[in-house]
Amino acid sequence: MQEQDIQALSEKCAKLETQIARQHDTVSISTHQLRTSLSAFKWIFKMLLDGDTGPLTPEQQKLIEKSMQSNERMIVLVSDMLNSLHVEDLSLTYKKESVDLVALIDEVLFDFSSESFKRGVELLFLKPSPLPLLHTDKDKLRIVIQNLVENAIKYSNTGDKVFITITEENHSLILSVKDSGIGISQEDQGKIFSKFFRATNAQTKEQLGTGLGLSITKTIVEGLGGSISFKSTLSEGTTFVVTLPL
């Protein structure tokens, strides 16, 4: 290949990269705007159901409840799409800082305290002795913990407990999230990190979901230089283990 051919090919690649970046930005901005509008609808529906604008007839209440459920499904989908776009951006850089993993988990568990209470699931964080700080991206690690804790709550049964533990081994911190919920069948375990995949029993247990959460989680963990694995038995529960290098 001659030098001018190489130059022409390089220019074409640069143009294509620019086009892809612009399309990515357009989708990202549009998705953000869509989520903002959906969130506004959510609070309007809530105001109507709470009677802030006056009493509703039974028929009106049923219609608004169904609309709110559909709106909630769309919010979940759009949020997962945003996370997926964010994680897969080729120009994405990880902003690393010193992170107290115990404090970060405490923050996430506080955020999920009302959800776990509503579902009758107890969150138990078995705090270790003082651990060294992680040099990692706090915001992205938060997404990992949020996804694992949220799944553990959603796929547990009323009265179940979710155990969160941290240990230090071989210059790494190991985070474990263990539930005793519906579990994952053997035939589904090989696909659990695939995009848009949801196990049949997961769809039955929880209708809301896009199948992007664990795919995003795996991408982030590997981007942070770590690894994720799991063990599961159908109807007995699942344990996810994230290993993060110190």
N, C-alpha and C positions, 0 to 999 in steps of 0.2 A: 504494500500500500504506500502510495506516495505521500509526501509531506502535506500537500494541499488537500488530499483526501482525508487525512487524519484531522487537519484543521477544520474542514467542513463537518466531519462527523462530531467533533468536539462541540462545535457551535450548535448543531442540531440537538445534542444531548443537553446543552445548557438551556436552550429554548424550551425543551420538553420539561426539564426540571422546574423552570419558572412557571410554566402552565399548570403543572401538578400542584405546585405550592399555592398558586392563586385559587385553584379549584378547592383545595383543602381549606384555605382560609374562608372562602365563600360558604362552604358547607358548615364550618365551625361557627361562623357568625350567625348564619341562619338558624342553626340548632340552638344556639344561646337565646336568640330572640324568641324562638318557639317555646323553649322551656319557661322563659319569663312570662309569656302570655298564658301558658297552661297553669302556672303557679297562681296567677291572678284569678283565673277561673276557679281554681280550687277554693280560694278564700271567699269568693262570691257564693259558691255553692254552700260553703259552710255557714255563711251568714244567713242564707235562706233557710237551711235546715235547723239552725239554732233559733229561728223565729225573730231575728233582728229586724226584718222588714215586715213582720206581721204573720199571723197564723196561716198555715198551709192546709189545703184539703188533703186527705189520704192519697188521692191520685197524684196530686202535685208533688207530694213528698216522695212517692215511689219513683216518679220520673226524675226528680233531682238526684235521688240516691243513685239511680242507674247511671245518670250523666256523670256524677262525681266518681263512680267506680271506673268508668271509661277514661275519664280525665286522668285518674291516678295511674292507670296502666300506661298512658301516653307519657306521663312524667317519668316513670321508671325507664321506659324505652329511650326517651331523649337523653336522660342522664347517663345511661349506659353508653349511648352513642358518643356523647361528649367525652366520657372517660376513654373510650376506645380511640377516638381521634387524637386525644391528648397523648396517650401512651404510644401510639404508632407513628407519631410525627417523626420523620427521619432526622429532623434538626433538633429533636428534643435533647436537652441537656439536664443532667441530674445535679441539682444544687445541694451539695453535701455540706452538712454541718454536724456538730456534736449533738446527739439526741439521747435523751433519757427514755429508754424503751418502756420502763415501768410507768413513768408519768404519762407517756403517750397512750398507753393502754388504759390507764385510769380515765383519761379524757374521753376516749372512744366509748368505754363502758358507761360513763355518765350520760353520753348522748343517747345510748340505747336503753337506758334504765326504764323509761316509760313504756317503750315497746315490749321489753321483756316482762314487765309487770302486767301489761295488758294481756299478754299471751300466757301468763302463768309459768314462765320459764325463769329459773334463777341463774344469775351469772356469778360464778365464783372465780375470783382471781387469786391464785395461790402465789402470793408475792415472795420472791426469793430474797436472799441476803443481798446487800449492795452489789451491783454489777457495774462493769465498766461502761462508759458511754459508747454508743455506736457512731461511726462517721458515715452518715447516710442522708438521704433526702427525706426529710420529715413528712412533707405533704404527701409524697407518693407512698411512703410506708403507712401513713394513716389510711389511705385507700385500701391497702392490703388488709389491715386489721379490721377495718369497717366491713369489708366484703365477707371475711371469714366469720366474724361475730354475727353479722346479719343473717348469713346462711344458717349458722348454728341455731339461732333463735327461730327462724322461719320453719326449719325442718325438724324441730323438736316438738314434743307433745306436751300438753298442759301437765305441770307437775315435774317436768324434767329439769335437769341441771346441766349447765354448760361450764366446763372447767378450762380456764386459761392459765397456762404455766410458761415460765421462762427458765431455761438452764444455760449454763456456760460450758462448752466443750470444744476442745481443739481450736482455740482462738476464734470461736464463733458463738453467737447467741442463738438459741433454738427456741422458737415460739411454737407452742402447741395449743390448738383450740379443739376441744373434745366435746362431742355431744352424744346423747343416747337416743337420737331420734330415728327417722325412717331409714337411714342408711342408703347405700348405693349398691345396686345389683352387680354381679360379676360381669355381665354382658355390657353394662353401661360404664364401668370403671375406666376402660380404655379411651372413652370419648369425653370424659368429664371436663377436660381443659379445652375442648374444641369450642370454637365460636358458635353461638346460638344454640348449643346443645343443652337440652334439659331432659333429665331422666323422667320416665313415665310417672313414677311415684311422686317425683318433685312437682310435676304439673298438677297432679291430683291434690297434693297437699296444699300447694300455694299457686294460685292461678297467675298472680303478677310475677313477671320475670321475663328476661330476654335471653338468658343463656350466655351473656357476655361477662358476667362478674368474675368467674374463675379464670377465664381466658385473660382478662385484664390483669388479674392478680398475678398469674404466672409470668406475664410479660414484665410487670414491674419488678417482681422479685428477682428475676434473672437480670434485669437491667441494673439492679443494685448489687449484682455479683453474688446473689444467693441462690437457693434452690427451694423447691416446694414439693412435698409428697403427701400421701394420705393412705390411711388404712380404713376400711369400711366393711361392715357386715349388714346385709339387708335386715331391716327392722330392729337393729341393735345399736346403730349409731355410726358416726364417722369421726376420725381424728385427722386434722390437717396439721402438718409440721413444716414450718418455715425456718430455714437455716440462713443466718445472715453473718457474713464475716466481720470481725471486729476491725 
